[in-house]
């Protein structure tokens, strides 16, 4: 399960990177729609995988309490 959590953490960081890169590269990308789409994809990735990490943490917490 540790590898799964690290994979989700990497996905969260990739989402943040996508948001930052599209904001920095907005001057080079001519279409505002592309920038907005990539920012939205990055934000959704961050939210989804952050929730997945929280789910794994709560699941691990309750498994330790139950034992």
DRENPA-840956 format. One record per residue (C-alpha): residue in three letters; x, y, z. Coordinates in Angstrom, 3 decimals. Example, Ala and Ser with C-alpha at 12.3 -4.5 7.8 and 13.67 -1.06 7.14 Angstrom:
residues 2
+-----+----------+----------+----------+
| res |        u |        v |        w |
+-----+----------+----------+----------+
| ALA |   12.300 |   -4.500 |    7.800 |
| SER |   13.670 |   -1.060 |    7.140 |
+-----+----------+----------+----------+
This chain:
residues 67
+-----+----------+----------+----------+
| res |        u |        v |        w |
+-----+----------+----------+----------+
| UNK |    0.000 |    0.000 |    0.000 |
| UNK |    2.996 |    2.278 |    0.518 |
| UNK |    3.783 |    2.213 |   -3.211 |
| UNK |    0.195 |    3.149 |   -4.028 |
| UNK |    0.361 |    6.158 |   -1.724 |
| UNK |    3.625 |    7.267 |   -3.335 |
| UNK |    2.055 |    6.906 |   -6.765 |
| UNK |   -0.870 |    9.094 |   -5.698 |
| UNK |    1.551 |   11.638 |   -4.237 |
| UNK |    3.421 |   11.728 |   -7.540 |
| UNK |    0.114 |   12.305 |   -9.338 |
| UNK |   -0.705 |   15.222 |   -7.024 |
| UNK |    2.697 |   16.753 |   -7.707 |
| UNK |    2.198 |   16.254 |  -11.438 |
| UNK |   -1.129 |   18.083 |  -11.181 |
| UNK |    0.534 |   20.998 |   -9.395 |
| UNK |    3.278 |   21.018 |  -12.012 |
| UNK |    0.694 |   21.125 |  -14.804 |
| UNK |   -0.993 |   24.118 |  -13.186 |
| UNK |    2.295 |   25.981 |  -12.699 |
| UNK |    3.639 |   25.201 |  -16.162 |
| UNK |    0.462 |   26.343 |  -17.922 |
| UNK |    0.490 |   29.599 |  -15.954 |
| UNK |    4.131 |   30.198 |  -16.838 |
| UNK |    3.740 |   29.136 |  -20.468 |
| UNK |    0.533 |   31.101 |  -21.029 |
| UNK |    2.531 |   33.707 |  -22.926 |
| UNK |    3.785 |   31.078 |  -25.363 |
| UNK |    0.487 |   29.249 |  -25.882 |
| UNK |   -1.654 |   31.375 |  -28.149 |
| UNK |   -4.994 |   29.838 |  -27.250 |
| UNK |   -6.463 |   30.767 |  -23.885 |
| UNK |   -8.804 |   27.796 |  -24.157 |
| UNK |   -5.844 |   25.388 |  -24.133 |
| UNK |   -4.363 |   27.089 |  -21.065 |
| UNK |   -7.696 |   26.969 |  -19.242 |
| UNK |   -8.208 |   23.304 |  -20.163 |
| UNK |   -4.749 |   22.269 |  -18.938 |
| UNK |   -5.218 |   24.227 |  -15.711 |
| UNK |   -8.564 |   22.520 |  -15.136 |
| UNK |   -7.050 |   19.079 |  -15.782 |
| UNK |   -4.263 |   19.830 |  -13.303 |
| UNK |   -6.729 |   21.033 |  -10.669 |
| UNK |   -8.923 |   17.946 |  -11.067 |
| UNK |   -5.868 |   15.685 |  -10.797 |
| UNK |   -4.759 |   17.397 |   -7.605 |
| UNK |   -8.212 |   17.124 |   -6.028 |
| UNK |   -8.848 |   13.499 |   -7.027 |
| UNK |   -5.478 |   12.163 |   -5.932 |
| UNK |   -5.422 |   14.222 |   -2.737 |
| UNK |   -8.748 |   12.635 |   -1.813 |
| UNK |   -7.318 |    9.216 |   -2.644 |
| UNK |   -4.350 |    9.832 |   -0.338 |
| UNK |   -6.708 |   10.964 |    2.427 |
| UNK |   -8.791 |    7.808 |    1.923 |
| UNK |   -5.701 |    5.603 |    2.262 |
| UNK |   -4.651 |    7.479 |    5.402 |
| UNK |   -8.063 |    7.146 |    7.067 |
| UNK |   -8.266 |    3.481 |    6.098 |
| UNK |   -4.832 |    2.814 |    7.600 |
| UNK |   -5.774 |    4.737 |   10.751 |
| UNK |   -8.925 |    2.717 |   11.337 |
| UNK |   -7.150 |   -0.563 |   10.605 |
| UNK |   -4.615 |    0.227 |   13.346 |
| UNK |   -7.368 |    1.188 |   15.804 |
| UNK |   -9.374 |   -1.984 |   15.131 |
| UNK |   -6.432 |   -4.289 |   15.874 |
+-----+----------+----------+----------+
